Amino acid sequence: MLTPQIIRLTNSHGMVIELMDWGATWLSCQVPVNGELREVLLGCRPQDYRHQQAYLGATIGRYANRIANSRFLLNGKWVELTPNQGEHQLHGGNGFDKRTWQVEKCGQNFVEFSLFSPDGDQGFVGNVQVKVVYRLTEDNGVEVEFEAQSDEDTPLNLTNHAYFNLENAQTGRDVRNHILQLHATQYLPVDSAGIPNAPLKSVEQTTFDFRQGKVISQDFLQDEQKLTKGYDHAFLLDHRPDFRQVPVAHLTTGSGELGLKIYTSQPALQVYTGNYLGGTPTREQGVYADYSGIALETQALPDTPNHPEWRHLGGISKAREWYQHWTKFAFVT
């Protein structure tokens, strides 16, 4: 096994992030809080990333989230994918998180990774060239930029699968004590396999209403969440004319001493409360428990290839059309 290449970025405030070429993975994120560096990203030892099943900090593609029955109709033809979650495909199958990416450029505050995905990769059509840039900003933010282009029409839905715990990401203190606010008025119901099984639904008077912000545990494991052992649902984000200035999500510790604001060009946000994290290795050779971290994945809606009514929101890229999306994770003390 090749030794992974690890890149360390710093800013003038002492914030440090680490990234790795395997899976173009975000390994670590240490934020200055009360004069000390605090790890806020779940992670394991570099050699354990090839075996962990939780997609810790990885770049996800070709298609983040699920595609039902590993097949879809595109341009009048059925495309058959490689399944990896029962009969369904999750996160691109044997996808981008399980590849060694090329380090194209690197500086004190940024790194650029690239990857080529050939026609037929996991059943997808088209040759796809992908690039992801991570940038550590001077205002203690981490910007993630995705660019991709295919020579055929194909599904494309890229995201980063970081798990956050703003109190303690080393051992993974229960993340359900955090407060979450989402600028989203609709969510997507799913079945027990995470496959959409109904149209988008209003969050009003449901346990999925985070518009005012609430402790995650407040309405936990109620109603539809029982099917997925917690939150594992896509929220359609409210329209933002200037997505770089208006956050779509705000996560804070119960004490309020550290917050995370998320800005994105993506149309949706998958909220996953780490319902099946139990047994995932930590950096200290221990294991995380369920609900040790929360993934806030900016992306298109899941299973869009099987839902033409959602394609105007993204998820399908035309031949030679540039796929470009941007997300910023801004830490606030």
MIBA-121364 format. One record per residue (C-alpha): residue number from 1; z, y, x. Coordinates in steps of 0.001 Angstrom, whole numbers, plus 500000, padded with zeros to 6 digits. Example, Ala and Ser with C-alpha at 12.3 -4.5 7.8 and 13.67 -1.06 7.14 Angstrom:
REM residues 2
NODE/num/c3/c2/c1
NODE/1/507800/495500/512300
NODE/2/507140/498940/513670
END
This chain:
REM residues 333
NODE/num/c3/c2/c1
NODE/1/500000/500000/500000
NODE/2/499061/503413/501334
NODE/3/501931/505815/501904
NODE/4/501694/508541/499254
NODE/5/501044/512101/500361
NODE/6/503834/514428/499210
NODE/7/503393/518201/499021
NODE/8/506311/520613/498855
NODE/9/505868/524132/497428
NODE/10/508400/526963/497609
NODE/11/508747/530562/496444
NODE/12/510785/533508/497722
NODE/13/513625/532819/495259
NODE/14/514275/529373/496747
NODE/15/512705/527352/493944
NODE/16/511147/524107/495216
NODE/17/508711/521686/493614
NODE/18/507226/518493/495036
NODE/19/503944/516812/494089
NODE/20/502255/513569/495066
NODE/21/498646/512401/495346
NODE/22/499407/509160/493459
NODE/23/498754/510111/489841
NODE/24/498616/513814/490818
NODE/25/502303/513533/489968
NODE/26/504917/516286/489636
NODE/27/507801/514634/491499
NODE/28/510576/517181/491560
NODE/29/511484/520646/490290
NODE/30/514552/522362/491739
NODE/31/515482/525684/490122
NODE/32/518085/528158/491447
NODE/33/520995/528282/488955
NODE/34/524214/530101/489801
NODE/35/523434/530053/493515
NODE/36/522590/526341/493668
NODE/37/519384/524351/493325
NODE/38/519341/522221/490183
NODE/39/516947/519301/489681
NODE/40/515444/519630/486183
NODE/41/512737/516930/486339
NODE/42/513336/513213/485882
NODE/43/511963/511176/488774
NODE/44/512336/508095/490960
NODE/45/511716/507170/494593
NODE/46/508038/507603/495606
NODE/47/507593/503857/496103
NODE/48/508807/503179/492547
NODE/49/506155/505292/490795
NODE/50/503588/502485/490863
NODE/51/505913/500241/488862
NODE/52/507757/502545/486423
NODE/53/506349/502499/482894
NODE/54/507427/505949/481680
NODE/55/504576/508044/483190
NODE/56/507170/510186/485024
NODE/57/505559/513553/485872
NODE/58/502066/512039/486001
NODE/59/498680/513534/485206
NODE/60/497417/511745/482084
NODE/61/493758/511027/481295
NODE/62/491113/510435/480185
NODE/63/492865/510726/476862
NODE/64/496553/511595/476560
NODE/65/498356/509884/473698
NODE/66/496928/507119/471533
NODE/67/493484/506033/470356
NODE/68/493815/503650/467414
NODE/69/492455/500134/467832
NODE/70/490958/501178/471206
NODE/71/487674/502141/469596
NODE/72/485932/505103/467976
NODE/73/482532/506198/466694
NODE/74/480756/508858/468781
NODE/75/477194/510053/468221
NODE/76/476522/507108/465929
NODE/77/477700/504452/468405
NODE/78/480951/502514/468621
NODE/79/482795/502926/471916
NODE/80/485150/500061/472790
NODE/81/488065/500921/475092
NODE/82/490441/498811/477172
NODE/83/493678/498394/475176
NODE/84/497068/498665/476879
NODE/85/499537/499083/473999
NODE/86/498926/496144/471693
NODE/87/495486/496701/470192
NODE/88/495655/500444/470913
NODE/89/494985/502510/474015
NODE/90/497740/504811/475293
NODE/91/497253/507548/477915
NODE/92/493784/506370/478990
NODE/93/494677/502716/479618
NODE/94/494791/502013/483352
NODE/95/494340/505732/483617
NODE/96/494511/508746/485896
NODE/97/498265/508285/486438
NODE/98/497504/505042/488320
NODE/99/494989/506475/490812
NODE/100/495206/508150/494197
NODE/101/493822/511673/493830
NODE/102/492193/513682/496619
NODE/103/494091/516685/497963
NODE/104/491323/519310/498045
NODE/105/493294/522439/498942
NODE/106/496902/523252/499656
NODE/107/498942/526387/500415
NODE/108/502566/527493/500342
NODE/109/502534/527963/496570
NODE/110/499672/525761/495275
NODE/111/497917/522419/495588
NODE/112/494594/521260/494134
NODE/113/493890/517588/493377
NODE/114/490565/516043/492361
NODE/115/489460/512701/490916
NODE/116/486180/511038/489918
NODE/117/486161/508769/486859
NODE/118/482916/506730/486597
NODE/119/480998/505866/483444
NODE/120/482672/502857/481803
NODE/121/486147/503629/483190
NODE/122/488555/501985/480703
NODE/123/485592/501792/478313
NODE/124/484912/505540/478172
NODE/125/481340/506815/478479
NODE/126/480164/509394/481018
NODE/127/480853/510210/484648
NODE/128/483739/512670/484769
NODE/129/484860/514918/487614
NODE/130/488434/516192/487208
NODE/131/490517/518820/488968
NODE/132/494166/519805/488527
NODE/133/495864/522741/490245
NODE/134/499642/523155/490399
NODE/135/500903/526632/491276
NODE/136/504508/527762/491845
NODE/137/504830/531405/490811
NODE/138/507221/534105/491984
NODE/139/508833/534304/488539
NODE/140/510034/530688/488826
NODE/141/507183/529229/486837
NODE/142/504942/526215/487391
NODE/143/501338/526665/486278
NODE/144/499163/523596/485698
NODE/145/495402/524130/485359
NODE/146/492994/521370/484350
NODE/147/489222/521458/484782
NODE/148/486811/518619/484037
NODE/149/483144/518007/483321
NODE/150/481277/514953/482017
NODE/151/477560/514150/482079
NODE/152/477865/512658/478566
NODE/153/479765/513519/475399
NODE/154/483189/511908/475809
NODE/155/486848/512252/474773
NODE/156/488862/514376/477197
NODE/157/492520/515219/476700
NODE/158/494494/515908/479883
NODE/159/498189/516657/480201
NODE/160/501190/516379/482498
NODE/161/503922/513938/481461
NODE/162/506976/515629/482993
NODE/163/510373/514807/481524
NODE/164/512818/517707/481551
NODE/165/516594/517719/481571
NODE/166/517888/521223/482252
NODE/167/521514/520091/482627
NODE/168/521199/517074/484901
NODE/169/517931/515314/485710
NODE/170/519461/513291/488542
NODE/171/521417/510896/486354
NODE/172/519889/512039/483067
NODE/173/522663/513419/480868
NODE/174/521751/513034/477174
NODE/175/518992/515573/476503
NODE/176/519692/515679/472777
NODE/177/522376/518316/473478
NODE/178/519585/520753/474408
NODE/179/518321/523363/471954
NODE/180/514605/523283/471131
NODE/181/512461/525915/469436
NODE/182/508784/525330/468580
NODE/183/506236/527816/467271
NODE/184/504630/525206/465039
NODE/185/504371/525050/461259
NODE/186/502733/521612/461070
NODE/187/503343/518191/462603
NODE/188/501464/514896/462527
NODE/189/503083/511862/460827
NODE/190/502645/508552/462680
NODE/191/503433/504870/462158
NODE/192/505754/502764/464331
NODE/193/503009/502407/466982
NODE/194/502563/506192/467199
NODE/195/499206/506120/465393
NODE/196/498553/509003/462962
NODE/197/498794/507688/459406
NODE/198/498576/510872/457310
NODE/199/497114/514386/457449
NODE/200/498963/517207/459189
NODE/201/502111/518072/457270
NODE/202/504207/521229/456920
NODE/203/507492/521174/458848
NODE/204/509210/523093/456069
NODE/205/512251/521284/454661
NODE/206/511771/518383/457077
NODE/207/513640/517209/460183
NODE/208/510598/518407/462168
NODE/209/511318/522099/461575
NODE/210/512174/523664/464955
NODE/211/510898/527146/464126
NODE/212/514359/528722/464388
NODE/213/515545/526526/467224
NODE/214/518207/523851/466826
NODE/215/520138/521258/468776
NODE/216/517851/518227/469088
NODE/217/520581/515883/467868
NODE/218/521047/517846/464621
NODE/219/518472/515941/462541
NODE/220/517926/513071/464941
NODE/221/516754/509615/463800
NODE/222/516303/510737/460213
NODE/223/513373/510036/457893
NODE/224/510102/509262/459720
NODE/225/511771/509351/463136
NODE/226/513304/505937/462395
NODE/227/509843/504434/462923
NODE/228/509602/505768/466499
NODE/229/513312/505692/467518
NODE/230/513374/509497/467709
NODE/231/510849/512273/468080
NODE/232/507467/511122/469390
NODE/233/505208/513408/467384
NODE/234/502485/515993/467843
NODE/235/503043/519516/466554
NODE/236/500067/521772/465811
NODE/237/500879/525036/467546
NODE/238/500611/528364/465784
NODE/239/497547/530383/466769
NODE/240/498162/532752/469694
NODE/241/495449/535336/470523
NODE/242/497037/535765/473974
NODE/243/498346/532327/474946
NODE/244/499451/533565/478380
NODE/245/501989/535966/476846
NODE/246/503369/534111/473826
NODE/247/505410/530928/474429
NODE/248/504897/527915/472172
NODE/249/508186/526216/472987
NODE/250/511623/527186/474283
NODE/251/514082/524571/475562
NODE/252/517597/525630/476577
NODE/253/520825/523974/477663
NODE/254/523650/523920/475158
NODE/255/525450/526566/477226
NODE/256/522334/528728/477428
NODE/257/522601/529076/481213
NODE/258/519073/527743/481821
NODE/259/515975/527842/479673
NODE/260/512377/526661/479833
NODE/261/509559/528532/478094
NODE/262/506150/526877/477739
NODE/263/502880/528780/477475
NODE/264/499585/526959/476940
NODE/265/495952/527171/475905
NODE/266/496221/523741/474285
NODE/267/496262/523379/470477
NODE/268/499149/520916/470175
NODE/269/502403/519786/471763
NODE/270/503689/516203/471817
NODE/271/507483/516118/471688
NODE/272/508872/512842/473059
NODE/273/512637/512519/473348
NODE/274/512581/509667/475862
NODE/275/513224/507057/473174
NODE/276/512313/504162/475488
NODE/277/513377/505550/478876
NODE/278/516129/502950/479282
NODE/279/515751/501001/482545
NODE/280/513419/503540/484194
NODE/281/514471/503899/487865
NODE/282/516127/507112/489081
NODE/283/515934/508704/492539
NODE/284/519390/507274/493347
NODE/285/518324/503646/492710
NODE/286/520097/503649/489365
NODE/287/518366/503632/485975
NODE/288/517962/506202/483235
NODE/289/519184/505579/479702
NODE/290/517211/506298/476558
NODE/291/517145/510035/475724
NODE/292/517757/511077/479340
NODE/293/514852/513535/479284
NODE/294/512371/515211/476971
NODE/295/508615/515322/477503
NODE/296/506839/518383/476095
NODE/297/503180/517446/476552
NODE/298/500571/520129/475832
NODE/299/497389/518475/474573
NODE/300/494897/517910/471753
NODE/301/495958/515930/468701
NODE/302/496331/512164/469216
NODE/303/493541/509857/468026
NODE/304/491126/512775/467575
NODE/305/488164/510488/468493
NODE/306/488826/508734/465150
NODE/307/489386/511974/463227
NODE/308/486299/514222/463153
NODE/309/488278/516700/461019
NODE/310/490414/517548/464087
NODE/311/487649/517796/466672
NODE/312/487312/521569/466270
NODE/313/490774/521712/467877
NODE/314/489597/519878/471008
NODE/315/489656/516310/472247
NODE/316/485912/515693/472521
NODE/317/483938/517339/475344
NODE/318/480184/517829/475191
NODE/319/477956/516793/478093
NODE/320/478094/519286/480991
NODE/321/480539/521475/479086
NODE/322/483541/522675/481105
NODE/323/486891/521358/479940
NODE/324/489476/523989/480917
NODE/325/493125/524219/479895
NODE/326/496200/525947/481259
NODE/327/499951/525453/480805
NODE/328/502867/527330/482345
NODE/329/506449/526045/482498
NODE/330/508633/529141/483036
NODE/331/512309/528658/483952
NODE/332/514707/531403/482863
NODE/333/518343/531828/483917
END
